[in-house]
Amino acid sequence: MRQISPTLISFHSSLSFSVPAFSTIPRRKTLVCFKFQIRSMASHIVGYPRVGPKRELKFALESFWDGKSSAEELQKVAAGLRVSIWKQMADAGIKYIPSNTFSYYDQVLDTTAMLGAVPSRYGWGGGEIGFDIYFSMARGNASVPAMEMTKWFDTNYHYIVPELGPDVEFSYASHKAVQEYKEAKALGIDTVPVLIGPVSYLSLSKLAKGVEKSFSLLSLIDKILPVYKKVVAELKAAGASWIQFDEPTLVMDLDSHKLHAFTHAYKELESSVSGLNVLIETYFADLPAEAYNIVTSLKGVTAIGFDLVRGSKTLDLIKNGFPPGKYLFAGVVDGRNIWANDLDASLSTLHGLEGVVGKDKLVVSTSCSLLHTAVDLVNETKLDKELKSWLAFAAQKLLEVNALAKALAGLKDEAFFSANAAAQASRKSSPRVTNEAVQKATAAVKGSDHRRATNVSTRLEAQQKKLNLPMLPTTTIGSFPQTLGLRKVRREYKASKISVEEYAKAITEEIKEVVKLQEELGIDVLVHGEPERNDMVEYFGEQLSGFAFTVNGWVQSYGSRCVKPPIIYGDVSRPKAMTVFWSTLAQSMTNRPMKGMLTGPVTILNWSFVRNDQPRFETCYQIALAIKDEVEDLEKAGINVIQIDEAALREGLPLRKSEQAFYLDWAVHSFRITNCDVQDTTQIHTHMCYSNFNDIIRSIIDMDADVITIENSRSDEKLLSVFHEGVKYGAGMGPGVYDIHSPRIPSTEEIAERINKMLGVLDSKILWVNPDCGLKTRKYSEVKPALSNMVAAAELARMQLGAK
């Protein structure tokens, strides 16, 4: 084909071109260019962040929940965000633009609403599910608790776990997918509606309370498919030409029963989807060979999407055979991290795939939804020019996807590729990335397993003599409510509007109030409340070398909760003490034990955007050595209880069993490094939250902490089932007695009942009483009565134990 003119090349990014724009070119050439233009738009995005570039959704949600704004006002903000996202993708030249990836809280909860699978306790009477029922399921209300929340695969995103059983009556109860497709179409944008696939939905669910453990959730497949068929029929009637089913569970180790369910489901849907192009989207890992063979052989499926960043082995499966006539959506742009794509390397991969699937069947895509990355690098004003050139947030990833699609079509943007290559070279050669002393120290840790000198029972005896704690000691997890006044103080200090002295005075006063409150409530082991901390990872990253920080790099964790992950770009070390001043100040205000509060190395790693130029475990060991220095400084300063949170240890567990042992080995080792040299009398706590811990309980024990506090209440006390099954645990254990992610205030009786359940499987000598997690997101009007009831319940349990 002849060289395309610059006039045509400059027109590549618009979806709204028309033939008259080419009126000076003979009509035959116009048709050729038209076909070529369609080819240049072979680009796709799995999903996009919905919180907004400046957390607009968060603030709208919280205003609505607080009764300060109406449902209509919330809906208006949401509609504005959706329109902005769709137009942004269209302007970036994306051909396959997703819809129904927006959510007011969570996409799995949206599917639960679509299927009408509302647990009976919420009193839903049928009809279209509104905000009252929807948010009650997500957050609970004054009379009933929320549904369980857990991590979405190995990410820091949380989803609301469906509760299902044989008696659930499914019905089409939310038309959101169709409404949002029509909404985009009214703008002139034809989208690809996205649904969580039926097999993944059931696989991510749990048995409702009282359902026999032997019941198979996948046996419900034929009950939910009629609803899916109705949704598909409405989308077809609305004019949809594509539909995307997200089936991420296909990357897991699936038995034949689950694989059969997948085959059965899509065979049942085959006639319903006739006339539609069907995309099965997978992500987060390699596809096992058996799953690959099944998904690629399905009739009625037009296209399959693969994560080729975290699932690089899938490339071999594709090269060994991909069905002719099907589209391959190649996820070569990382949806989980913020590093600029190596465009030359990705283009080479794509050229290799062209030879397998054909030029017209290859679509450039993201590895997964961009939900897991920050929104737009344009909003970052404090990152230096060099570092910024190494990065790509969601908005920039749209441009990367389109640039690769254009290059495949022969419209390579040489300037864009050259700038990318220069940034890649700059990052590899920059002296700010490497610290030889840190690398030498990290290499040395591999020669030891870093265990403490004595066993946990001996240490607990020594600690009890020093701390003199009562039976069933009470504590909290670390943070106390972050009030508007407190946030204002930190914000003004950061903006240099108040002096260091004014800031220190305000924080000191806040700590005094938190200490006083805990003493009045009768809590046994205190915390200082962390008023000086913006975030449990960002606070430490700001004081460690090798980290960079954004202004608006927010990522949704769940609902309205957003986090701003640090960027680890280089070798990590600790220039000076980070927490000693505030911890010792707090300890001076009380005679009760004050916990020194640290975030553990694995959690800092898993809750950051981590450099991708060295193995993750190398970076984790570097962080562990930095935290070790801080632990030892706290001990020298007289802090006798030190909590090293590993909230995200389970989160980083690889999805494939064959890779899990290696991860757990270096993750647990990293934790032990942090505290291996402290005295027996120094009590080391750790905390873990919202995940499924039962399958890694042996590794948790191997961490060798003196006390572990762990989420329990929202997951129907599944954690306790481990101990029912005979697992022996000798260290202190504090399963959470109430859910802090709900505004609901539990009664003394409710908490006491939970404590009694725990005493059925745990010795009273090791049981601690504490909430599920930190109290940062709650209000004092909720925290004070909840903690008061918790302490009263612990005292009641002590009395009952004393009477036995």
Phi, psi and omega in degrees: 000144182291162178298132178282140183289155177304329180298319179289319181300320183292349184265005192294331192272358184260139175273348191253030179289161178219158182301322180304336178298339182251027189296341180277354182258139179307148189301322180299318179291327178301317181295320178299314181294325179298314178296321181295323180296317178301318179299324183289348183260021182283069183225152188210146174238128183293321180185169187221151178302140183250354185288339183096154184298335178231036176061037181301321181293319179305309185291325178292318178298311184293327175295319179294314180298327180278001179076017182269347179216163185269169175299322180297321179292321176297315180297326180294316177298315181298316180297321178297320178294317181297314180300316180299318181294312181298316180294323179297317178293319179297316179295331179280354177091016180285130181277310183261094185263126183281149168232168185066021171262351172286147176209145175285339179216306186196140183290332177287319175298323176300321179291321175302318177294317179303321183272356181065027184269057183272124176303144188299334185295344181272357173067030180288131183257014181099178182085183181294130182286126181258185183299325185298310180289317183302308183285336174294320176297322184283321191239351188078176174214191187299335186250337182225148180283164177287165171287162181296147176237136177213174185286142177277100183054233182252037179251176175266008174277142180248142175239159179271121189281121177297145178248111188232160177193181185293340184264000180292129177260111181274143177206157182283100192240000174213123183260024185305315183301317181288318180300318182287328174298313180297323179300315179291320182297326178295340177272357184087017181245115179271112187258172173256104179297138184247129175236142169291126185298153185298325181287317178295321180302311181292324180292332180270000181271174175228163178289133176295158182303133178091352179279137180301138181298336182284349182290132180267120178298329180292345176290349179275000187304319182286346177275331182267338183299325177301326177291315177303319180296322178294320179297314180300316181299319179292322178294319177299315181296331180280350177107008180295140177250341177232154171216140182246123173256117176277118179234064183293340180293347177297339180277354181279172174279097186260139176277175185297329180297316181289322178293323177295321179299321179296312179301315181298315184300313185280339172289322178292328181277349189306312182290326181293324183270001179304131183094349176254150167274122185252124176251123171264117184254128176238155180196168175089350179189177173296150173271126175301151185303319183293319178293321178300314181297323181289311185293327180282346181260359183292132172282150179084353177260122185274327189211153176230134178253136181233145171277107181259012173264303177271350180240050185296335180291340178297334177305319180295321178297318180296315183293335179275355177157118175228135188297130178297142177093343179268153176274143172250116174267104190268108182278080183261349178258122190294120177270000185250351184222173189246015179278140177301139179294141171280092189298321180297317179294318180295320180295322177298317177300315182294321177298322177296322180288329177304321181292341181267313188258345182097147185300322186274359182246010182252126180239130179278132185218176172273158183291332179198188176297144176281006174308330188269006178236168180289165193278304188209123180293338180300331182281000182263115184254350186253350177285137180288162188299318181297308182298320181298327181291343180273354192247159172210117174271188186304314181298322179287332178291330173301317181292323178296315179301314182292322179298320178292320179296318177297316181298320178298328182273006180087012180247046184297128177274095187299322181295318180296315180294320180296317178296321178295316180297321179295320179294320178298317180293320179300317181294320181293329186258355186293130179292342182287348183276328191247136174229107186299322180297319179294318180295324179293315179296322180293319179299327183288335185290342184286354181269001182216157176263356171056055175262151177292158191291332183236166182279169189293324181295320177296318180294318181298323177297315180296321181291322181294322178299325182277319187270330178053056182273151176286171171297145182053059182297144179257146176203175171240174189275340176154294186275151171245170186308136177263096184287166178299322179296320179293317179297324179296319179300313180295320181295317181291325178293318180295329180270007180061030177271343173230158184279169176301319182295319179293320178296311182299322179296315181295317180293319178300316179297321178296317179297317178303316181295319180293318178296315180300315180300314181297321178295319179295324179286339180088025177288143190273313178245120191265166171232162180269355173091350176058042181293338181277357188254132175279324184200147187290343175258314182301321181303318181282320180301326180296340183250005178249146175285155179090001181248149172227159187226148181257167175267319184230030181277053185280144178227137181289133174260313171192148176048239179266359183281120179238150176236158181239085187298137172293164176250117176267107184252346184213186180296143190255135173209167181250107181293326182203171179300145187248327188233354189299317183302307185289325180293316180290326176299314180295319180297328180291347182268357185209156174267352179277157179299135178247124180284132165281132190248118180231155172260133185285163185296323182290322179289319175301318179296307187288341179254022174239164166274110192265141176307143182249018181257006172208161181301146181300324183295330177296315178296321181296318178298323178298316179295321180301318179294324178293317179292326177302316178301319181291319178302314183291328176290322176296317179299314179299331181276002175095013176274117187264347177234122183232123179258126179244096187293131171235057182301332188252017182298314181293328183301325183278000182297124179304150184286334180264132185300328182295341182254357189284322183298319180297315179299310183298326179298308183282333179291312179294320177301317180300318178296315182297327178304322188295333188227018187293338186251011179280163180289157177302327184282350176273120185270121180260118175257157166220161181225141177228145184224156172030074175197175178264106187264346189302326184279353178236021185300326179296321178291324177298317177298322183290346175296334174065034173285157178281325179218135175240125170256140192210144178301140183211322193290322186280344181260028179055034175058036178300328181304321183295335181297333178300318183282333172297329183275007171100007177291127180265130182228122186260344181276172176294145183221128178236081175293133184303137182261348172206155186275117182273352181273006176239144178288352182296140180256115181285149179279164176301319182295319179297316180293319179299322177297320178296316180299318179296323176297318180296320181293344176289340182232347181238140178295138180299338180288340182247352186279131173250157180241121185200161174291175179293322190203185180293161188257013186306320188272357182265169177260154178298330179294340176264320186292315185300307180293326180294314179292323177299317178293324179296314180295318179298321179294321178295318179296320178298317179295322177298318179298318180294322178293323179292334181278347183280000000 
